[in-house]
């Protein structure tokens, strides 16, 4: 079959669901009568890989540290050759790769091989690694075209121009190269305000049973209303926009009917960005009386009252993840998190008391963190251990490209900002110290009986759980941590 474009997801750390971003691109291009092939080589590799350690949430540096990725590259050279051949065998003039920090090295290996096999094929890079035009300069020798920012409208114009043999220069949101390998001028594309006009992903080519969580991943918004210092989300999306509650529920109804799925993961980092929208969303779900269960992410916000959280539970929200980061008010201010430890305490307790499983994320070693701040985080965990069901991940602070922390590194005293993981501030904040504090928090959480998702996530469960237990967990992954603790005779917490 002849395609207009092939969209590729190369192997990366995250493998829970098909790529939502590629799903949106596929549907938008199909809406305009183009033939699209989506290749998820990420999930193919997951089923072939015999090293589950690389999928641990606290091992993400394996994917973008050259030193740690080198053994992976050496071991799977043959597989990379096969993946490149599979792409080259497809009849399509354009190949687009979605590139992120944890798959950029693998993507480069595959893309180079495809270009050697078929030099005439147009290579397009996009994704979260290309949120700013400066990224095109970094990878100028690896691709022909770079889509900067959101890709639906830009990619559509690219295909139309390519089909008509028109020059690609002048397309908003796109950087291309001329015959002298010079990059074209960049004009940002205006971000669409109405997200409801984009068709939601149907994942028609995906077999959801192959993924870790056999439920549907839904994006309810783009961007973030907050400006956390360590995060690059605002740079990626520029503005915050949301879909209507009706449009999100319409997508859920589609998958419930088409795929018989009653479990949904809403990936927006702040489903509760606006309590009015959030309450409307909950009311509409309650009114429909659907037997759905929803896992989502929220921000800590004083407007999340006990009554609203109980309504959320009634609407089917069973599991909420909060970016707590730490238990020090000083560090929260430096991070520009937008809340205090008192607000965090109230949200976490109210969430748990509403019958919702409460997860938190933590970061150690943010610039300015002293020993007393580290102790404050441990104290916060001790005081709220009965209400924190799971710590999803504990990260040593990284200086992410395009984050305010990277752009303003001099203000924070960071000496080597290009070292994403191993940056330092003299002797007071080193990679070794951050790792030491991270391990200290892990030990502290174990003593408190709080489940650690990154140690016991389901990626490695199949190897040591009976099949019937694994099947139960995979049907209801948001409850898996409690089930695992029971099955494996983990130390029971005083709240159980």
C-alpha positions in Angstrom: 0.0 0.0 0.0 1.2 3.5 -0.8 1.2 6.0 2.1 1.7 9.8 2.1 3.7 9.6 5.3 5.0 7.2 7.9 5.0 8.3 11.5 7.5 6.5 13.8 7.8 6.1 17.5 11.2 4.7 18.3 11.9 2.9 21.6 11.9 5.0 24.8 11.4 4.6 28.5 7.6 5.2 28.5 5.6 2.3 27.1 2.3 2.3 28.9 0.1 3.4 25.9 0.4 4.2 22.2 1.7 7.8 21.5 -1.2 10.3 22.0 0.7 12.9 20.0 1.1 10.6 16.9 -2.5 9.6 17.4 -3.6 13.2 16.9 -1.4 13.7 13.9 -2.7 10.5 12.3 -6.4 11.5 12.7 -5.9 15.1 11.5 -4.1 14.0 8.4 -6.7 11.3 7.7 -9.4 14.0 8.1 -7.8 15.7 5.1 -7.8 12.4 3.1 -4.1 11.5 3.4 -2.9 7.9 3.9 -0.9 7.6 7.1 1.0 4.6 8.6 1.9 4.7 12.3 4.7 2.5 13.4 5.1 1.9 17.2 8.6 0.4 17.3 8.6 1.3 21.0 6.1 -1.4 22.1 7.8 -3.9 19.7 11.1 -3.4 21.5 9.5 -3.6 24.9 8.3 -7.1 24.2 11.7 -8.2 22.8 13.8 -6.6 25.6 15.1 -8.9 28.3 16.2 -6.1 30.6 13.3 -4.6 32.5 15.7 -2.5 34.7 15.9 0.1 31.9 12.2 0.7 32.3 12.3 1.7 35.9 11.0 5.2 36.4 14.2 6.1 38.3 16.4 4.8 35.4 15.4 7.3 32.7 19.0 8.6 32.4 19.8 5.2 30.8 18.1 6.5 27.7 19.8 9.9 27.3 23.2 9.5 29.0 25.7 8.5 26.3 27.7 6.4 28.8 24.7 4.4 29.8 23.1 4.2 26.4 26.2 2.9 24.7 25.8 -0.8 25.9 22.2 -0.7 24.7 23.2 0.5 21.3 25.8 -2.2 21.0 23.5 -5.0 22.1 20.7 -4.0 19.8 22.5 -2.9 16.6 20.8 -5.8 14.7 17.4 -4.8 15.9 18.0 -1.2 14.9 18.9 -2.4 11.4 15.7 -4.4 11.2 13.6 -1.4 12.4 15.2 0.8 9.7 14.6 -1.8 7.1 10.9 -2.1 8.1 10.5 1.7 7.6 12.4 1.7 4.3 10.3 -1.1 3.0 7.1 1.0 3.3 6.1 3.0 0.2 6.0 6.5 1.5 7.9 9.7 0.4 8.0 11.1 4.0 9.1 9.6 7.3 8.3 11.6 10.5 9.8 10.7 13.9 8.5 11.9 17.2 11.6 12.7 19.3 11.8 13.1 23.1 14.7 13.2 25.6 14.4 9.4 26.3 14.3 8.2 22.6 16.5 10.8 20.8 19.6 8.5 20.8 17.6 5.5 19.5 15.8 7.6 16.9 19.1 9.0 15.6 20.4 5.4 15.1 17.3 4.3 13.2 16.9 7.6 11.1 20.6 7.4 10.0 20.1 3.9 8.8 16.9 4.7 6.9 18.6 7.7 5.2 21.4 5.4 4.0 18.9 2.9 2.7 16.8 5.6 0.9 18.5 9.0 0.7 15.7 10.4 -1.4 13.1 10.0 1.4 12.2 13.2 3.3 13.1 12.9 7.0 11.1 15.0 9.5 11.8 15.4 13.2 9.3 16.7 15.6 8.1 16.1 19.2 9.0 17.4 22.6 12.7 17.6 21.7 11.8 20.3 19.2 9.8 22.8 21.2 12.2 25.7 20.3 13.9 26.5 17.0 17.4 26.2 18.5 16.9 22.4 18.5 17.1 22.3 14.7 20.7 23.6 14.8 21.6 20.8 17.1 20.3 18.1 14.8 20.7 19.8 11.4 22.7 16.9 10.0 20.2 14.3 11.0 17.0 15.4 9.3 15.7 17.4 6.3 12.8 19.2 8.1 12.0 20.1 11.7 8.5 20.7 13.0 8.7 23.1 15.9 5.9 23.0 18.4 2.5 21.5 17.8 2.4 19.6 14.5 -1.1 19.0 13.1 -1.4 22.1 10.9 2.3 22.3 10.1 2.6 18.7 9.0 -0.5 19.0 6.9 1.0 22.0 5.0 4.3 20.2 4.6 2.6 17.2 3.0 0.5 19.4 0.7 3.6 21.4 -0.4 5.6 18.2 -0.9 2.9 16.6 -3.1 2.7 19.7 -5.3 6.6 20.0 -5.5 6.3 23.4 -3.8 9.2 24.7 -1.7 8.8 24.0 2.0 10.3 27.4 3.1 7.7 29.8 4.3 5.6 27.3 6.2 4.9 28.6 9.7 6.2 26.3 12.5 8.7 24.6 10.2 12.5 24.8 9.6 14.0 23.1 6.5 17.4 23.0 4.8 18.5 24.1 1.4 21.0 22.4 -0.9 23.9 24.2 1.0 22.7 22.6 4.3 21.6 26.1 5.6 18.6 26.3 7.8 15.6 28.4 6.7 14.2 31.3 8.8 11.7 30.3 11.4 8.2 31.8 11.8 6.2 30.5 14.8 2.8 29.1 14.1 -0.1 30.6 16.0 -1.4 28.0 18.4 -5.0 27.0 17.8 -7.3 28.0 20.7 -10.1 25.6 19.9 -8.8 22.1 20.5 -12.2 20.6 19.9 -11.8 21.0 16.2 -9.0 18.4 16.2 -10.3 14.8 15.9 -9.3 12.7 18.9 -7.0 9.6 18.4 -8.8 6.4 17.6 -5.7 4.3 17.7 -7.2 2.1 15.0 -3.8 0.5 14.2 -3.0 -0.2 17.8 -3.5 -3.5 19.7 -4.0 -2.1 23.2 -3.5 -5.6 24.8 0.2 -5.3 23.9 0.7 -2.3 26.2 1.5 -2.3 29.8 -1.8 -0.7 30.8 -4.6 -2.0 28.5 -6.6 1.2 28.9 -7.0 4.4 26.9 -4.8 7.5 27.3 -6.6 10.8 26.8 -5.3 14.4 26.6 -7.7 16.9 28.0 -5.5 20.0 27.5 -2.3 21.4 26.2 0.2 23.4 28.2 0.2 24.4 31.9 -1.0 27.4 33.9 2.0 27.2 36.2 5.7 28.0 35.6 7.7 25.5 37.6 11.4 26.4 37.4 12.6 22.9 36.7 10.0 22.1 34.0 10.0 22.7 30.2 6.2 22.2 29.7 5.5 26.0 29.3 8.3 26.3 26.7 6.8 23.4 24.8 3.2 24.6 24.7 3.6 28.4 25.1 -0.1 28.8 26.0 -2.6 26.8 28.0 -5.7 25.6 26.2 -8.2 23.0 27.1 -10.8 20.9 25.3 -14.4 21.2 26.4 -15.7 18.7 29.0 -18.2 17.4 26.4 -15.4 16.7 23.8 -13.3 14.8 26.4 -16.4 12.7 27.4 -17.2 12.1 23.7 -13.8 10.5 23.3 -14.3 8.3 26.4 -17.6 7.2 25.0 -16.1 6.3 21.7 -13.4 4.1 23.3 -15.9 2.6 25.7 -18.1 1.5 22.8 -15.4 0.7 20.3 -12.8 -1.0 22.5 -15.0 -2.0 25.4 -12.7 0.0 27.6 -13.9 1.4 30.9 -10.6 2.6 32.2 -9.0 5.9 31.2 -5.8 7.7 31.9 -6.1 11.5 31.4 -2.6 12.7 30.9 -3.1 16.4 31.3 -0.8 17.5 34.1 -3.6 19.6 35.7 -7.1 18.2 35.1 -8.2 20.6 37.9 -6.7 23.7 36.2 -10.1 25.4 36.7 -12.5 24.1 39.4 -15.5 25.3 37.4 -14.5 23.2 34.4 -13.5 20.3 36.6 -16.8 20.3 38.5 -18.7 20.5 35.2 -16.7 17.5 33.9 -17.5 15.5 37.1 -21.2 16.5 37.0 -21.5 15.3 33.4 -19.8 12.0 34.2 -22.1 11.5 37.2 -25.1 12.3 35.1 -24.2 9.7 32.5 -23.8 7.0 35.2 -21.0 5.3 33.3 -19.1 2.6 35.2 -15.8 4.2 34.2 -12.6 4.5 36.3 -10.2 7.4 35.7 -6.6 7.9 36.6 -5.3 11.5 36.2 -2.8 14.1 37.3 -3.7 17.3 39.3 -2.1 20.3 40.7 -2.2 21.1 44.4 -4.8 23.9 44.8 -6.6 25.3 47.8 -9.8 25.4 45.7 -9.9 21.5 45.7 -12.3 21.2 48.6 -13.3 17.9 50.3 -16.7 18.2 48.7 -15.3 18.6 45.2 -12.9 15.7 45.7 -15.8 13.5 46.9 -17.7 14.5 43.7 -14.6 13.5 41.7 -14.6 10.1 43.3 -18.3 9.7 42.6 -17.6 10.6 38.9 -15.1 7.7 38.7 -11.8 9.3 39.4 -10.0 6.6 41.4 -6.4 7.7 41.3 -4.7 11.2 41.4 -1.0 12.0 41.0 0.4 15.2 42.5 3.7 16.9 41.8 4.6 17.5 45.4 8.4 17.7 44.8 9.4 18.5 48.4 8.3 19.3 51.9 10.1 22.6 52.3 8.3 25.9 51.7 11.5 27.6 50.9 12.3 25.2 48.0 8.6 25.3 46.8 9.0 29.0 46.4 12.2 28.7 44.5 10.6 26.1 42.3 7.6 28.4 41.8 5.2 25.6 42.5 2.4 27.9 43.4 1.4 26.2 46.7 2.6 25.8 50.3 3.2 22.7 52.4 0.0 23.4 54.3 -2.0 23.4 51.0 -0.2 20.2 50.0 -1.1 18.6 53.3 -4.8 19.5 53.0 -5.0 18.3 49.3 -3.3 15.0 50.0 -5.4 14.2 53.0 -8.7 15.3 51.4 -7.9 13.2 48.3 -7.2 10.1 50.3 -10.2 10.6 52.6 -12.4 11.0 49.5 -11.5 7.4 48.6 -9.0 8.3 45.8 -5.6 6.7 45.6 -3.1 9.5 46.2 0.3 9.4 44.4 3.1 12.0 44.7 6.3 12.8 42.9 9.4 14.1 44.6 12.6 15.9 43.5 15.8 16.1 45.5 18.7 18.5 45.2 17.0 21.5 43.7 19.4 24.5 43.7 19.2 26.1 47.2 18.2 22.9 49.0 20.1 22.5 52.2 20.2 19.7 54.8 17.3 21.3 56.7 15.2 21.4 53.6 15.9 17.7 53.0 14.9 17.0 56.6 11.7 19.0 56.1 10.7 16.7 53.2 11.3 13.6 55.3 9.2 15.2 58.1 6.4 15.9 55.6 6.4 12.3 54.5 6.3 11.1 58.1 3.4 13.3 59.0 1.3 12.3 55.9 2.4 8.7 55.4 -1.1 7.5 56.2 -2.5 9.5 53.3 0.2 9.1 50.6 -0.7 5.8 49.0 2.2 5.7 46.5 5.4 7.7 45.7 5.5 7.4 41.9 9.0 8.6 41.4 11.8 10.4 43.2 14.1 12.3 40.9 17.4 13.9 41.5 17.0 17.4 40.1 17.9 17.6 36.4 18.6 20.8 34.4 16.2 20.2 31.5 16.8 21.9 28.2 14.4 24.8 27.7 13.4 25.0 31.3 13.7 28.2 33.3 16.4 26.5 35.4 18.5 26.0 32.3 17.9 29.5 30.9 18.6 31.2 34.3 21.4 28.9 35.4 23.6 31.8 36.4 21.1 33.0 38.9 21.1 29.6 40.6 24.9 29.4 40.6 25.0 26.3 38.3 28.5 25.8 36.9 27.9 23.3 34.1 24.2 23.6 32.9 24.7 21.5 29.8 25.3 18.5 32.1 21.6 17.6 32.5 22.2 15.1 35.4 25.7 15.8 36.7 25.5 19.6 37.0 26.9 21.1 40.2 27.0 24.2 42.4 30.5 24.0 43.9 30.7 21.4 46.7 27.3 22.3 48.2 25.2 20.6 45.5 26.7 17.7 43.5 25.4 14.7 41.6 26.6 12.5 44.4 24.9 14.5 47.1 21.6 14.5 45.1 21.8 10.7 44.7 22.6 10.3 48.4 19.5 12.4 49.4 17.4 10.5 46.9 18.4 7.2 48.4 17.8 8.6 51.9 14.2 9.5 50.9 13.7 6.0 49.4 14.9 4.4 52.6 12.7 6.7 54.7 9.6 5.9 52.5 10.2 2.2 52.9 10.3 2.5 56.7 7.0 4.4 56.6 5.4 1.7 54.5 4.7 3.9 51.5 4.7 2.0 48.2 7.3 3.0 45.7 6.0 2.7 42.2 9.5 3.0 40.5 10.6 -0.1 42.5 7.5 -2.2 42.0 5.9 -1.0 38.9 4.2 -3.7 36.8 6.9 -3.8 34.1 8.7 -6.4 36.1 5.9 -8.1 37.8 5.1 -10.7 35.2 8.3 -12.5 36.0 7.6 -13.2 39.6 3.8 -13.1 40.1 1.4 -15.9 39.3 -0.5 -15.3 36.0 -3.9 -14.9 37.6 -2.5 -12.2 39.9 -0.8 -10.4 37.1 -4.0 -10.5 35.0 -5.9 -9.0 37.9 -3.4 -6.2 38.3 -3.3 -5.4 34.6 -7.1 -5.1 34.5 -7.0 -2.5 37.3 -3.5 -1.0 37.3 -4.3 2.0 39.5 -5.0 -0.5 42.4 -2.0 -2.6 41.6 0.3 -1.3 44.4 -2.0 -2.4 47.2 -2.6 -5.8 45.5 1.1 -6.3 45.0 1.8 -5.5 48.7 -0.8 -8.0 49.7 0.4 -10.7 47.3 4.1 -10.3 48.1 3.5 -10.0 51.9 4.8 -6.4 52.0 4.8 -4.8 55.4 1.3 -3.6 56.1 1.0 0.1 56.8 -0.9 1.3 59.8 -3.8 2.6 57.7 -4.6 -0.8 56.2 
